[in-house]
Amino acid sequence: MAKRWWVALGAFALAIAGSHPEAGAREIVPFDSDAYSAGTIVVRNAERALYLVGGDGRAMRYRVAVGKPGKQWFGSAWIKGKYVQPAWSPPEDVRRDKPNLPDVIPGGSPKNPMGPRALLLDRDQYAIHGTNRPKSIGTYASYGCIRMRNEDIVDLYERVRVGGKVVVVP
């Protein structure tokens, strides 16, 4: 069963690579998965990459933006909710830096930094989500959230479940 999933995923990735202007942004790569179960998300801040572990020595790698220096966190978390077109309320540390932000930015708004999907983590106000700033992908840009290209968060959203483990390493 798992082998069929990866074969289908590989064919899909090849189709994307042949036609997508950012080929290589999402790809299946070798991954030493001895320390992680299939379905675990591993974020490597230094690489600015998120890996969805396949459990067969491979993972799907996505390019991401991670926390700015001083805003990063490390350790384990779990996905406590999955949201489509989430609204966004700026956390206190964002509000301190940008006091003119509204209390809530509705889902679907081009000003909403969450993008089309969000995976809310069980750590205080952190999420893996899309972005309205795609040029930030590959950088240290957030207040601790993990930003993904919008098409990548939609893809990841479909592959993970509530209760899934997330591990963030330096």
C-alpha positions in Angstrom: 0.0 0.0 0.0 2.7 2.5 1.0 4.7 1.6 -2.1 1.7 2.3 -4.4 1.3 5.7 -2.7 4.9 6.7 -3.3 4.8 5.5 -6.9 1.7 7.6 -7.6 3.3 10.5 -5.7 6.4 10.1 -7.8 4.5 10.2 -11.0 2.6 13.3 -9.9 5.9 15.0 -8.9 7.4 14.2 -12.3 4.3 15.7 -14.0 4.6 18.8 -11.9 8.4 19.1 -12.7 7.7 18.9 -16.4 5.2 21.7 -16.5 5.6 23.9 -13.4 7.7 27.0 -13.6 9.2 26.3 -10.1 10.2 22.7 -10.8 12.0 21.2 -7.9 10.2 23.3 -5.3 8.4 20.1 -4.1 10.1 16.8 -4.6 10.6 13.3 -3.3 14.1 12.9 -1.8 16.1 10.3 0.1 15.5 10.7 3.9 16.9 8.7 6.8 13.6 8.0 8.5 14.8 5.7 11.2 14.1 8.3 13.9 10.6 9.3 12.5 7.4 7.5 11.7 5.7 7.7 8.3 3.6 10.8 8.2 5.8 12.8 10.6 6.6 16.4 9.4 10.2 17.4 10.0 11.2 21.0 9.6 14.9 21.8 9.3 15.3 25.5 9.9 18.9 25.7 8.6 17.7 24.3 5.3 14.4 26.1 5.2 12.8 22.9 4.3 9.9 20.8 5.5 9.9 17.0 5.0 6.9 14.8 5.1 8.4 11.4 6.0 7.3 8.5 3.9 8.8 5.8 6.1 10.5 4.0 3.3 13.8 6.0 3.2 12.2 8.8 1.3 10.3 12.0 2.1 8.5 14.8 0.2 10.5 17.9 0.6 8.9 21.4 0.4 10.8 24.7 0.5 9.5 26.9 3.4 10.1 30.2 5.3 10.9 29.8 9.0 11.2 32.0 12.0 13.4 35.1 12.0 16.4 34.9 14.4 15.1 35.1 17.9 11.6 33.9 16.8 12.4 30.3 16.0 11.4 27.4 18.1 12.6 23.8 18.2 11.1 20.6 19.5 8.0 18.5 18.9 4.4 19.6 18.3 1.2 18.0 17.1 -1.3 19.2 14.5 -4.4 20.2 16.5 -6.5 21.6 13.7 -6.7 21.8 9.9 -8.3 25.0 8.4 -9.4 26.1 4.9 -9.3 29.8 4.2 -8.5 30.6 7.9 -9.0 34.1 9.3 -6.0 35.5 11.1 -5.7 37.5 14.3 -2.2 38.9 14.9 -0.5 37.5 18.0 0.7 39.9 20.6 4.4 39.9 19.4 3.2 40.8 15.9 0.9 43.5 17.2 3.7 45.1 19.2 5.7 45.4 16.0 2.8 46.4 13.8 0.2 48.1 16.0 -1.9 49.3 13.0 -3.0 45.8 12.0 -6.7 45.0 12.3 -7.9 42.6 15.0 -8.9 40.1 12.4 -8.1 39.6 8.7 -10.7 37.4 7.1 -9.9 34.2 5.3 -9.5 34.7 1.6 -8.4 38.3 1.9 -5.2 39.1 -0.1 -3.9 40.8 3.1 -4.3 37.5 5.1 -0.8 36.0 5.7 -2.2 32.5 6.3 -3.0 31.7 2.7 -5.5 29.1 1.6 -4.8 26.4 4.3 -3.4 26.2 7.8 -2.3 23.4 10.1 -2.6 24.8 13.6 0.0 23.3 16.1 -0.5 22.6 19.7 2.2 25.2 20.6 1.0 28.7 21.3 -0.2 30.4 18.1 2.1 28.5 15.7 1.0 27.1 12.5 2.2 25.7 9.2 0.4 27.8 6.6 0.4 29.3 3.1 1.5 32.9 2.6 0.6 36.2 0.9 4.3 36.8 0.5 5.6 34.0 -1.8 9.0 35.7 -2.1 9.7 35.0 1.6 9.9 31.2 0.9 13.4 30.0 1.5 14.1 32.8 4.0 14.0 33.5 7.8 10.8 35.6 7.7 8.2 34.7 10.3 7.4 35.1 13.9 7.8 31.4 14.4 5.3 29.9 11.9 6.3 27.8 9.0 5.3 29.4 5.7 4.8 27.4 2.5 3.9 28.3 -1.1 0.1 28.2 -1.4 0.1 25.3 -3.7 2.4 23.4 -1.4 0.3 23.9 1.8 -2.8 22.7 -0.2 -0.8 19.6 -1.1 0.5 19.0 2.4 -3.0 19.7 3.9 -4.4 16.7 2.0 -1.6 14.4 3.1 -1.6 14.9 6.9 -4.1 14.4 9.7 -5.0 16.1 13.0 -2.8 14.5 15.6 0.1 14.2 13.2 3.6 14.8 14.7 5.7 17.8 13.8 9.4 18.0 14.7 11.4 21.3 14.2 15.2 21.0 14.4 17.8 23.7 13.9 
